[in-house]
Amino acid sequence: MTAIMLASKKRRNPKPSPKAENWVEEACRKPVAFSQVREDALIDLHIADSVASKSGRQLDGVIVASGGCTVAALAAQGKFRHMQVVDINRSQIALTMLKLWLLENGESIQRMQILGHSPMSPRMRGVFLKQIMTTLQLPQDSFGDWSEVCLIGPDHCGRYEAVFAALRKEFKINGGTIELLLKGDNYTHQALERAFARVMNQKNLVAIFGEDATANKTMPFWQHFYNQTEMVFFFRSAARNPYLFQMLAGDFPANSIYPWLNAPSKEIDTDIEFTVDNISTHIAKQPSSSLDFVHLSNTLDWLSEDAASSLLQQAGRVLRPGGTVIIRQLNSSIDIRALPNDIAWDGALSRAMLIRDRSFFYRNLHIGFKPCKSGSRS
Ligand SMILES: C[S@@+](CC[C@H](N)C(=O)[O-])C[C@H]1O[C@@H](n2cnc3c(N)ncnc32)[C@H](O)[C@@H]1O
């Protein structure tokens, strides 16, 4: 694993509005925006596997770091020769490095304890974290206030995690529990709707994530999240959904955790390069036809239509024929597949993956391929 941290401007955290609630003010001070990647990595593993077997060799790719869970899952899978891990936020890169270290050096139980998913005394968590972070040359404030990091673990220290913690608190005040939701109790489902409306209102989200993250919305974000959550209760295996439980219970259901957390400990043979940069700028610097895999998370949601279009054109340029791009779409109204680009969208595959997606937050997935000269995928 190689670590190249490029220089970047000092991070500027969002500023809470003058009358923000206490938890919003506290959330705004957190350096990590997203601790846990709430994207079902089984989808990314499936796509990487399919592209690798079609090309018959290991892959070269670029991926947005986010909280590092997808990067760790792909590193554990072993289909990549080289992976560029990029994020505009240095703390997201630091968290990804921590998770990769835990993949190589820890078993499932140690990963769970260090990250805050299984009990561990704050003192011991602090001792282990300090040692790992020194080894990785990460500043001790990478994940935020040290006593909080040791108390709850890095996987609960992000701003998104603070939003969901506030949601759980509000829901609990109204007598809500996930068990009652699973039983289909109508009153509890209404209490959940009120909790979403109160906690995830536009003012709070803009204060915590900034204007850009909530631009181009199809509907109020609280409504989007509430609707998507209700879909899981109606159409999916809610009782075993790790993403649902992390959001509404702050925990995992029995025997169901994020894919990388229980992957066997292994030496990572992928050459991993970390860069603190804007993904658009980074991809624009890459040579044409040099990558097999471009993973954009839901960064297009945060961009204007013009900026999203130019990022997609760059993604098409850097992909090798047969290479793939994966995009998640949360609540943005941009018609991604209609933007001008050289990518052939695979509507059937995207739909099939959306149906399998346990991270129910996304209203759409876009999986596309750079066509080969004949126009085919391989
Ligand atoms: C788009 S956010 C969404 C969170 C993600 N769906 C999850 O569940 O973790 C993922 C990551 O993208 C990063 N990000 C957003 N816009 C970016 C950009 N233009 N360039 C690089 N990173 C970006 C954020 O810092 C964050 O770590």
The ligand as an SDF file (V2000), in Angstrom:
LIG
                    3D

 27 29  0  0  0  0  0  0  0  0999 V2000
  -20.4450   12.3460   -2.1540 C   0  0  0  0  0  0  0  0  0  0  0  0
  -20.1430   11.9720   -0.4460 S   0  0  0  0  0  0  0  0  0  0  0  0
  -21.4820   10.9460   -0.1320 C   0  0  0  0  0  0  0  0  0  0  0  0
  -21.3770    9.9530    0.9470 C   0  0  0  0  0  0  0  0  0  0  0  0
  -21.5170    8.5240    0.4890 C   0  0  0  0  0  0  0  0  0  0  0  0
  -22.7140    8.2690   -0.2740 N   0  0  0  0  0  0  0  0  0  0  0  0
  -21.4710    7.6360    1.6990 C   0  0  0  0  0  0  0  0  0  0  0  0
  -22.4470    7.0380    2.0400 O   0  0  0  0  0  0  0  0  0  0  0  0
  -20.3910    7.6170    2.3060 O   0  0  0  0  0  0  0  0  0  0  0  0
  -18.7780   10.9390   -0.5060 C   0  0  0  0  0  0  0  0  0  0  0  0
  -17.4530   11.6470   -0.4110 C   0  0  0  0  0  0  0  0  0  0  0  0
  -17.2850   12.4860   -1.5270 O   0  0  0  0  0  0  0  0  0  0  0  0
  -16.4120   13.5130   -1.1720 C   0  0  0  0  0  0  0  0  0  0  0  0
  -16.5750   14.5180   -2.2020 N   0  0  0  0  0  0  0  0  0  0  0  0
  -17.6930   15.2280   -2.4890 C   0  0  0  0  0  0  0  0  0  0  0  0
  -17.4840   15.9810   -3.5850 N   0  0  0  0  0  0  0  0  0  0  0  0
  -16.2110   15.7320   -3.9910 C   0  0  0  0  0  0  0  0  0  0  0  0
  -15.4100   16.2030   -5.0660 C   0  0  0  0  0  0  0  0  0  0  0  0
  -15.8920   17.0610   -5.9430 N   0  0  0  0  0  0  0  0  0  0  0  0
  -14.1640   15.7500   -5.1830 N   0  0  0  0  0  0  0  0  0  0  0  0
  -13.6610   14.8470   -4.2960 C   0  0  0  0  0  0  0  0  0  0  0  0
  -14.3740   14.3640   -3.2680 N   0  0  0  0  0  0  0  0  0  0  0  0
  -15.6260   14.8050   -3.1180 C   0  0  0  0  0  0  0  0  0  0  0  0
  -16.8310   13.8940    0.2220 C   0  0  0  0  0  0  0  0  0  0  0  0
  -15.7860   14.5450    0.8990 O   0  0  0  0  0  0  0  0  0  0  0  0
  -17.1870   12.5320    0.8110 C   0  0  0  0  0  0  0  0  0  0  0  0
  -16.1180   12.0040    1.5290 O   0  0  0  0  0  0  0  0  0  0  0  0
  1  2  1  0
  2  3  1  0
  2 10  1  0
  3  4  1  0
  4  5  1  0
  5  6  1  0
  5  7  1  0
  7  8  2  0
  7  9  1  0
 10 11  1  0
 11 12  1  0
 11 26  1  0
 12 13  1  0
 13 14  1  0
 13 24  1  0
 14 15  1  0
 14 23  1  0
 15 16  2  0
 16 17  1  0
 17 18  1  0
 17 23  2  0
 18 19  1  0
 18 20  2  0
 20 21  1  0
 21 22  2  0
 22 23  1  0
 24 25  1  0
 24 26  1  0
 26 27  1  0
M  CHG  2   2   1   9  -1
M  END
$$$$
